[in-house]
């Protein structure tokens, strides 16, 4: 802008720019603002052309264009409330929406043969994997991701997985399938699963070892490691980042068992 002599207070968006520049100064500086409009239109056209070429020629993934995206059916708020009311659920409960979406994406109650949870994940066995939604559909409903091993799935939900599972249990009970859902799991597996997620996932973990009460982990990027508060929610005593690539987790006398479970997840 400065090259073309366009100057002024241009930091508050269109309304702010108009109030501080265009309206009060137009009579004496209109030619400057005409140049500004021309430059703005030119940049808009240039941006459109660049992104169009990147999308068409290189399949550049912009938000909403995930690689495994599929056609989805959108419903309005009224339709959603009717659907929730039919299930006897509280439409204002934030966990109900996610629970409903996950159960639908898993193929519905009839497609679930077993479900439980651990620290951050729903662990599900399904009857027909072809009825399960895509990763992008799960992510669109606030899941971090999905791990697939044949008919065994793990939906990475986050630390509020217990609340989501509780809502799913209610829905499964209404379908007469409550016996397929369990809220209990092996404590060391729960800790191991949570630690793997908080360490940035399997791709961020290079090496694991245990020493007495501690887990020593070598990671690719320590910036992807969660904070100490999150680890303490999983009953770790403390977490120390020794360097950019080394993390030490004080987990207790179950360190060897947790290590074995973590290696199984990797």
Secondary structure, 3 states (H helix, E strand, C coil): CHHHCCCCCCCCHHHHHHHHHHHHHHHHHHHHHHHHHHHHHHHHHHHHHHHHHHHHHHCCCCCCCCCCCCCCCCCCHHHHHHHHHHHCCCCCCHHHHHHHHHHHHCCCHHHEEEEEECCCEEEEEECCHHHCCCHHHHHHCCCCEEEEECCEEEEECCCCHHHHHHHHHHHHHHCCCHHHECCCCCHHHHHHHHHHHHCCCHHHEEEEEEECCEEEEEECCHHHCCCHHHHHHCCCCEEEECCCCEEEEECCCCHHHHHHHHHHHC
